[in-house]
Amino acid sequence: MINDIPTTSINVTAFKQQIGIVSQDAQLFSGTIKENLLFVAPQSSDQQITTAIYQASLTSFIADLPQ
């Protein structure tokens, strides 16, 4: 059972599309925060990056950085 739904009733393909894995280890690379974010999604616009920073509650953290 998953959320009270028998596993035999679940569309496996649709279910797999709803699952994501989030590592417990932070992986930051040398470079700017923007470059790190673009590593994950290179096609992102500046607005999408700003939105991601806001949604991750990193605005204050970034504002306190020296550069």
PAVEX-398573 format. One record per residue: z, y, x of N, C-alpha, C, O in turn. Coordinates in steps of 0.02 Angstrom, whole numbers, plus 50000, padded with zeros to 5 digits. Layout:
ZYXZYXZYXZYX...
This chain:
500004994150042500005000050000500005006250044500355006550095499615011150025499615017750056499685022750000499245023349957500245026350000500395031049945500345027649878500055030349831500635021849873500655017849811499965015449788499895013549730499475015549832498805013049815498695006649855498775006549916498505001249821498384995049857497814995949908497304998949892497904993449968497394994250020496734991050000496204993050026496744986249956496124983149933495714987749889495124986549877496034993049864495684997849820495435003949857495145008449827495545004249923495365010149961494675009449992494515004250021494265014649985493615014950018493745016450092493935022050110493655011450134493835012050205493445017650239493735021250280492815018350225492405023650256492675030550238492765034750282492815031750175493085038150154493775039250183493955044850201494175033950187494845034450214494835036350288495215040650309494395033350326494335034850397494135042150409494335045050459493745045050364493535051950371494115056850360494055062750377494665054450331495245058650316495785058250369496295061750365495685054050420496205052950471496035056750534495455056950556496535059850564496455063250628497015061250674497555059250651496895061750738497405060150787497585066450825497145070050848498225067750830498475073550867498925070950923499435067850910498725072250984499105070151041499765073951045499795079751025500275070751070500915073951079500945078051143501405081951154500455077051187500415080651250499945086551244499385085851221500185092351264499755098251264499285097851324499495096451380498655098951312498155098751364497855105651373497395107451336498095109451420497815115951435497465115651503497715112451549496915118851507496525118851568496555125851599496735130651565496395126251662496385132851693495865137151657495365134551631495995143451654495545147951618495925151451563496545150951559495565154951522495875158851468496035154451408495795148751403496435157151363496575153651301495925152551262495805147251233495495157651263494855157151228494435151451257494135147551220494425150851323494045145451355494325138551336493955133751327494995138151331495305131851310495115130151238494965124351223495115135151194494915133851125494185132051120493995127751079493765135251160493055133751158492895126851186492375123951172493345124051226493255117351252493225112351195492855107451196493635113551144493665109151086493085110351038492795105651011492915116651028492385118450980491955123951011492045129850994491485122151055491095127151092490685131951050490495137251074490545130150989490125134450946490535139650907490245143450869491185139850917491625144250879491485151650892491365153750949491515155550839491435162750845492115165850863492625162450859492105172150883492735175650898493185175750836493795175150843492895176550777493295176650716493615169850704494195169550683493265164450716493545157750707494115156550757494605153350740494035158950818494565158250869495175162150847495735159650851495085168350824495635172450800495995168950742496605168950739495615166150697495905162550640496305156550663496855155350638496045152750711496405146850737497055148850770497565145550761497035154250808497645156850841498165158750788498755157050795497955162150736498405164250682498695158150646499295157850634498265153350629498485147350593498965143050634499395139650606498895143350700499345139550744499975143450760500395141250800500055149350730500645153650742500725155450816501285155450842500175156850849500185158550920500095165950934500075168050992500035169950882499905177150891500435180450933500265184050981501075179450918501625182650956501645179851027501755183651074501555173351034501565170251100501025173351145501165175151203500425174151119499875176851158500005184251173499845186551228500285187951126500425195051136500915196051194500895201251227501355191251206501855191851258501595189751327501945190551377500995187051330500715184851395500515190951436500335196151409500555190251503500395196051546499665198251544499535204251551499205193851534498495195651533498175193151470497575194251460
